[in-house]
Amino acid sequence: MKLNRYYFLILLILFSATPSYADAGIPMLALVLPGMIVSLVPIIIIEAWCIRRSLNISFARAVKVMGIANIESTLIGIPLTWTIWFVVEMTLAYVGYQLSASLGVKVPDFVSYAFGLTVGAAWLAPSESQGYWIVRQPH
């Protein structure tokens, strides 16, 4: 009985999906999180080796402490920070767009470019004219 609910849920998700678009932007978290996870082990070992003397603990204990801290910050802290920054980015972009549209003011290119590189770092919006170099596709 329980298995049938899962099948129903999967079918519901599959058949209610909407079309995807290639120009929807790129969530930067999706690009950097796999590399962060791969680099966890060397970072934990290096930090444990460096911190064991100052904390006066064994290497095994230092690995455990550094492992917990790094795993929590990588799997919880970074996605949480990305989510908050994404909300800030979208809110500021929406407010800026509404203000410029209602006031009839065109935002200078250098302002939108600077905004896109700094505040817009969580989600790279599609840009044909200036964003091609930010995330390079391999040839």
N, C-alpha and C positions, 0 to 999 in steps of 0.2 A: 504494500500500500504506500509506504513512504517513498519507495523508488519511483512509483508512478508520478508522484508530485514533482520529483526532480526532472523527470522526462518532460512533464507538462511545462515546467518553468523554463527549461532549455528551449523547447519548441516555441513558447511564448516570446522569449527573448529573440530567437532567430527570425521569427516571422514579423516581429514588430520593429525590427531594425530599419533605420532610415539610410538613404544613400550617403556615402562618405565622399568628401571632396579632398583633392590633393592640395588645395591651397588654403587649408584651414589653419595653418601655422604649425609650429613645432614646440611641444612642451619640452623645455630644456632638461627637466628632471629625467625624462625618459632616455635622454642621450647620456647623461653623466652618472646616473645611479648604477648601472652595470659596472662601470669602471671603478666606482667607489667601493662596490662590494668586492670586486676582485682584489683591490689594493688593501682591503681590511687586514688580512693576515700579516703581510710585511709591516704595516704600520703598527699593529698591535705588538709585534715582536720588537721592533725598534724602540717604541715608547717604553715597553716593559724593561728592556735592557738599560735605557737611560734613567728610568725613574726608580729602579730597585735600590740603588745606593742612597738616594736622598730620602726615601721612605724607610730605609733599613728593613727591607723585607726580601724574601726569597724571590728568585726569578719566576718560579711557578705562580706564586701569589701575585706578583706584578703582572704576569700575563693574564691572570684571571681578572684583576682590577681593570687593566687597560682594555681587555676584551669586552667586558660589560659596558664600560664607558663608550668605547668606539662603536659597538653594535647598536647601542641605544641612540647615539647621536646620528649614525648613518641611517638606520631604519625608521626612527621616529622623528628626530630633530630636523633633519634635512627635508623630508617631505612636508613636515608641518610648516617649516619656514617657507618652503616653496609655495605652499597653498596660501599662506598669508600674503606673500609678495605678489602672487598671481591675482588675488582679490584687489590688492592696492593698485596694481597695474591696470586691471580692467576698469576699476572705478575711476581712476584718474583719466584714462583714455576716454571713457564715456562722458565724464564731466567736461573735459576739454573739448570734445567734439560738439557737445550740446551748446557750450558757451560760444564757440567760434561760429556755429550755425545760427544761433539766435542773434548774435551781435553782427553777423555778416563780415567777420574778420577772418582773413586767411592766415593760418599759422605759418610762419616762415619755415622754409625747408630745414634749416639748421636746427631749429627748435624741435621739430618732429623727429629729426635724425638723432639728436642728442637724447630725446625721450626714449626712442626705440632702443638705443644702446644701453641706457642705464636703467630706467624704470621698467622698460620692456624686456628685461633679460629673462624673466621667468617663462615667457611665451613669445617666441619670435613670430610676429605676424608676417603673412606673406607680403613680399615687396619685390616687384620686378625691377625697380630702378636702382635700389641701393643696398638691398639685403643679400645679394647673391654671394658675397664673400664671407658672411658671418658663419655660416655652416656650409663648408665645402663638401660637395659630393665627390667621392673617389672616381677617377676615370678608368 
